[in-house]
Amino acid sequence: MEFKKFKDLINSEGTILSLVESVDKDDSTNERLYLKANCLNGKATIYCKVNQFVLELFFQGRIAVKELFLIRADEEFIIEYNDNQDTVICDDVFIERVINNIECSNSHYYVLPQSMRSNAPFNEILHVVERDYINGIGSVLANKKFGKKWIFDNGL
């Protein structure tokens, strides 16, 4: 799947968490917005679908970075590791080894230093998301792996 960067949500001398848009012509879902985060000590990148409601909870400080991903644990994740891009179905082992190792995973938005986040996330990000994106529900199970199998296959 191919992505286009939309906006950094957390940045500290490099992107930690960003909002990206799927530009993949083969994507059979109407959900185009994803979160992109570094995980496994910067060795991997994880993507998960996101919508305006979840972003709003995050910007209000109600959920931490990790919870942005756990809210969508019933959906597939895309993970880039060792020059491969795999679709992974979340399970307990994947949560323990990957989701819990997302950079800033336990951080709430307004606890982060001002230099790492947007001054006005509701105006700069949510307003545009509300206006330009509608994430519905849709998914096709194809070429997906359960988290435990993905971890085993990659020797983690």
C-alpha positions as CSV (number, residue, x, y, z in Angstrom):
1,M,0.0,0.0,0.0
2,E,1.2,3.5,-0.8
3,F,0.8,6.5,1.5
4,K,1.1,10.3,1.2
5,K,2.0,12.3,4.3
6,F,-0.8,14.6,5.6
7,K,0.5,16.0,8.9
8,D,2.8,15.3,11.7
9,L,1.0,14.8,15.0
10,I,4.2,14.2,17.1
11,N,7.6,15.3,15.9
12,S,10.9,15.5,17.8
13,E,13.9,15.9,15.4
14,G,11.9,13.6,13.1
15,T,8.4,12.3,12.8
16,I,7.2,10.0,15.6
17,L,3.5,9.9,14.8
18,S,1.8,11.2,11.7
19,L,-1.4,11.2,9.8
20,V,-1.1,9.8,6.3
21,E,-3.5,9.2,3.4
22,S,-3.7,5.9,1.4
23,V,-3.1,6.7,-2.3
24,D,-3.1,3.0,-3.2
25,K,-5.4,2.5,-6.3
26,D,-5.9,-1.2,-5.2
27,D,-7.2,-0.2,-1.8
28,S,-10.8,-1.7,-1.7
29,T,-11.9,0.2,1.3
30,N,-13.3,3.7,1.6
31,E,-11.1,4.5,4.6
32,R,-8.1,6.6,3.5
33,L,-6.7,8.1,6.7
34,Y,-4.1,6.1,8.6
35,L,-1.8,6.8,11.6
36,K,1.8,6.1,10.9
37,A,4.2,5.4,13.9
38,N,7.7,4.2,14.6
39,C,7.9,1.0,16.6
40,L,10.3,-1.7,17.6
41,N,13.0,0.9,18.4
42,G,12.7,2.5,15.0
43,K,13.2,-0.7,13.1
44,A,9.6,-0.9,11.9
45,T,6.7,1.4,10.9
46,I,3.1,0.6,11.8
47,Y,0.0,2.0,10.1
48,C,-3.6,1.8,11.3
49,K,-6.8,3.3,10.1
50,V,-8.1,6.3,12.0
51,N,-11.1,8.6,11.9
52,Q,-12.0,12.0,13.1
53,F,-13.7,10.7,16.4
54,V,-10.5,8.9,17.5
55,L,-8.3,11.9,16.6
56,E,-10.6,14.2,18.6
57,L,-10.3,11.9,21.7
58,F,-6.5,12.0,21.3
59,F,-6.3,15.7,21.0
60,Q,-8.5,16.1,24.0
61,G,-6.1,14.1,26.0
62,R,-8.6,11.3,26.7
63,I,-6.4,8.5,25.1
64,A,-2.7,7.9,24.7
65,V,-0.8,7.1,21.5
66,K,-1.0,3.4,22.1
67,E,-4.8,3.6,22.5
68,L,-5.1,5.2,19.1
69,F,-4.0,1.8,17.7
70,L,-5.8,-0.4,20.2
71,I,-9.1,1.2,19.4
72,R,-8.7,-0.3,15.9
73,A,-7.3,-3.7,17.1
74,D,-10.2,-5.4,15.4
75,E,-8.9,-4.1,12.0
76,E,-5.8,-5.1,10.2
77,F,-2.5,-3.2,10.7
78,I,0.1,-2.6,8.0
79,I,3.6,-3.0,9.2
80,E,6.9,-2.3,7.3
81,Y,9.8,-4.3,8.5
82,N,13.0,-5.5,6.7
83,D,11.9,-3.9,3.5
84,N,8.6,-5.8,3.5
85,Q,5.1,-4.5,4.0
86,D,2.7,-7.0,5.6
87,T,-0.9,-6.8,6.7
88,V,-1.3,-8.1,10.2
89,I,-4.3,-9.0,12.3
90,C,-3.8,-8.0,15.9
91,D,-3.6,-10.5,18.7
92,D,-2.2,-10.4,22.3
93,V,1.4,-11.2,21.3
94,F,1.3,-8.4,18.6
95,I,0.0,-5.9,21.2
96,E,2.7,-6.9,23.7
97,R,5.6,-6.9,21.3
98,V,4.7,-4.3,18.7
99,I,1.9,-1.9,19.8
100,N,3.4,-1.5,23.3
101,N,6.7,-0.6,21.6
102,I,5.4,2.3,19.5
103,E,7.4,5.4,20.2
104,C,5.7,7.6,22.9
105,S,3.1,4.9,23.3
106,N,2.0,6.0,26.7
107,S,2.0,9.7,26.0
108,H,-1.1,11.8,26.0
109,Y,-1.1,14.7,23.5
110,Y,-1.1,17.7,25.9
111,V,1.5,16.1,28.2
112,L,4.0,16.2,25.3
113,P,6.3,19.3,25.2
114,Q,4.9,22.0,23.1
115,S,7.8,21.7,20.7
116,M,6.7,18.1,19.8
117,R,3.1,18.9,18.9
118,S,0.8,21.3,17.1
119,N,-0.4,24.4,18.8
120,A,-3.9,24.1,17.5
121,P,-4.7,20.5,16.5
122,F,-8.4,21.1,16.2
123,N,-8.0,23.9,13.7
124,E,-4.9,22.6,11.9
125,I,-5.9,18.9,11.7
126,L,-9.4,18.1,12.7
127,H,-11.0,20.8,10.7
128,V,-9.4,19.5,7.5
129,V,-10.2,15.9,8.4
130,E,-13.9,16.8,9.0
131,R,-14.0,18.7,5.7
132,D,-12.1,16.4,3.4
133,Y,-12.2,12.9,4.7
134,I,-14.9,10.5,5.7
135,N,-13.7,7.1,7.0
136,G,-16.3,4.5,6.7
137,I,-16.0,0.8,7.5
138,G,-14.8,-1.7,4.9
139,S,-12.1,-4.3,4.7
140,V,-11.2,-7.3,2.5
141,L,-9.2,-10.1,4.1
142,A,-6.4,-11.0,1.8
143,N,-2.7,-11.6,2.4
144,K,-3.1,-11.0,6.1
145,K,-1.2,-12.6,9.0
146,F,-2.1,-12.9,12.7
147,G,0.3,-10.9,14.9
148,K,1.9,-13.9,16.5
149,K,2.7,-15.5,13.1
150,W,4.2,-12.2,11.9
151,I,6.4,-11.9,15.0
152,F,7.5,-15.6,14.5
153,D,8.1,-15.2,10.8
154,N,10.4,-12.1,11.5
155,G,12.3,-13.7,14.4
156,L,11.2,-11.2,17.0
